[in-house]
């Protein structure tokens, strides 16, 4: 029997290979054979740690959660819309690491749509994300950056849809949506939130403009 330290080190090697396959090929390309090929090892070694495809999938999900939680966060220039901007930047593929995380999650959507249990976990994940965004939107409203009558749930839903729509476009067409353009599009979108519909007039506020604050925070 190998020593526990050797066993743990080998498991970390397998986990690294699982993540690399996941980041490059998504959940659809995650197989025992692909992980083994990435390691230059046999499928028997991989199956020793993950005896079934379902076990491999569960481990890949755990890795995706860990990488998502551990990714570097953008620092907000202030509360309200500036904090909302930082939170949305955190999900855009503006760095190689964020691109890998985004590829993993977007590829997971297909599996989640086909499996009720995975779908429920994805729904819960979205609920938690929107709850975090809602805090920033409510603060922006209280600070006068958004109208008092703002439907915060509606703004949150639109912001989440905008961000993930931009993620998908950037993943499929990196030449058209490089990091700088993603940031430009996000700032343009956020700039529309403080304008009452149909007026094109910013909501009055004594705070420094959010756009000026954002200039000091670049990915």
N, C-alpha and C positions, 0 to 999 in steps of 0.2 A: 504493500500500500504506500502511495506517495505521502510525504510529510504534508501536514495541514497547510504550511506556508506555500509549498509547491502547488497544492490543490487550489488554494485561493488565488495564487498568481496566474495559474492556467485559466481559472474561471474569469479573471479580469481580462485576459487575452481574448477569450471567447466573447466576452461582453463588448470589448472594443471592436472586434470584427463584426458583431451584430450591428453596432451603431454605424460603422462605416458602410456596410451594405444598405442599411436603412436610409442613411443620408444620401447615398448615391442612386439607389434604385427604388426606394419606397417600400411600403409594406407588401406590394405586389411582387417585388423581386426578392423578398426575404425568405430564403429556403435554407435547409440544412446544407445542401450542396454549395450554395453561394457563400455561406459563412465559412465552411470548410475550405473552399477555394481561396477565400480572402486570407485565411491563416496559413495556407499551404499544408493543411492537415487532412485527416480522413473525416468522413461524415460520422464515423463511429465515435470519434472524440467529441464532436459537437453533441451527438445524441446522448452521450454520457452525462452531459450537463442539462440538456433539454430533450427529454425522451419523446416529445411529441411536437408537432407544429404549433399546437395551441400553447404549449409551455413556452416555445420560442417567441410566439406572438405576445404573450403576457409579459415576458421579460423585455421585449422591444418597447412595449408601452411604458413599462417602468422606466426604461432608459430615456424615452422621450419626455416623460414627466420630469425626471431628474435634470436633464439638459435644459428644459424650459425653465425650471425653477432656478437653475444656477447661472443662466445667461446674464451677461452684464446688463444693467439697467441704465437707461438714459436719465440724467438728472434734470428735474424740472426747474425752470427759471422762477417758478412761483406757483401758487395754488390756482385752481380754476382751469381756464383753458390751457394755460401753459403746462399744467400737470396732465391734462387730458392729452396734449400733444406728446408728452414724454411717454405716456402709457401706450399710445398708438404706435409710436416709433419702436417700442419694444417688440412689436409683432411683425414689423416690416423687414423683409430680407435685405437689409442695408449693409450687412457684413457677411463674410463666409459662414460664420457660426450661426447667425440668424437664418441664413439661407438653408443650411442643413436642417435646422429645427423646423422651418416652414415646410420643406420638402417632406419631412417625416409626417407632419400632421396632415398636410393636404392629401398625401397618399393613404392615410388612415381613414379618411372620410368614406372611401368605397367600402372598406371592411365594416365600418360603423353603420352604414346604410343597410348592409346585408345581415347584420347580427343585432337582434333587439337589445341584448345586454350591452354590447359595445356602443350601440346607438344611445342608450340611456346614459352611459357614462359620458359620452360626448355632449349630450344635452345638458347634463349637470355641469360640465366644464364650461360651456357657454354661459350658463346662468351665473357662475362665479365670476367670469370675466366681465360680463355686463354689470354685475353688482359693483365691481371695482371702478369701472368707467362711470357709473352713475354717481358715485361720490364726487368725482371731479366736475361732472356736469352740474350737480346741485350746488357745489361751491361756486362755480362760475355764475350761476343764476343769483346766488346770494350776494356776490360781489358786484353785481350790476353788469357783468360782461355779457349776460344773456337776459332777455326780457323776463320779468317776473312771471308772466303767463306761460313761460316755456314748458312744453310737455317733455319732461326729462326722459321718460321712457322712450319716447319717440326719437329724441336726439341720440340717446344711447344706441338704439337699434340701428339708426342710420349710420352712426359713426363706426359701429362694429361691422356693418355690411360694407361700408366704404373701405375700411382697412383690409378686410379679408378679400374683397374684390381686387384691391391693388396688389395684395400678396400673390394671388393667382396670376395676374397679368405679368408681374415681375418675374415669377418663376418660369413662365413659358416664353417670355421675350425679354431677356436681360438687356439686350442691346437697346430696346426702346424704353425700358424702364430701369435705368441704372440708379444707384442710390441717390444721387443728387436730384434726379427727376422725381423719385418717390417722395423725397422731402418737400420738393416744390409743390407737388400735387397735394400733399397732406396740408401744407400751410395754406394753400388756396382753399381747400375744403373747410378748414377751421375758420378761415376768414369770413366765410359765408354764414357762420352760425350766429354771429352777433348782429345780423341784418334782419329786421322784420321782413317777412315775406312780401315781395313785390315792391319794396321801397328802395332797396339798394343803399339805405342810410344806416350807418353804424349806430348801435345803441349807445346813448350817452354814458360816459363813465369818467370818473376822475383818476382812475388807475392808469399807469403807464400802459401804452398799447401793448397787447399781447405779442404782436408781431415784433416790436422792438425788443421785448424780453427774449424772444426766441432766437434772435441773432447771436446770442451768447451761448446757445446750446446747439451744437451740431454733432451728428453721429460720427 
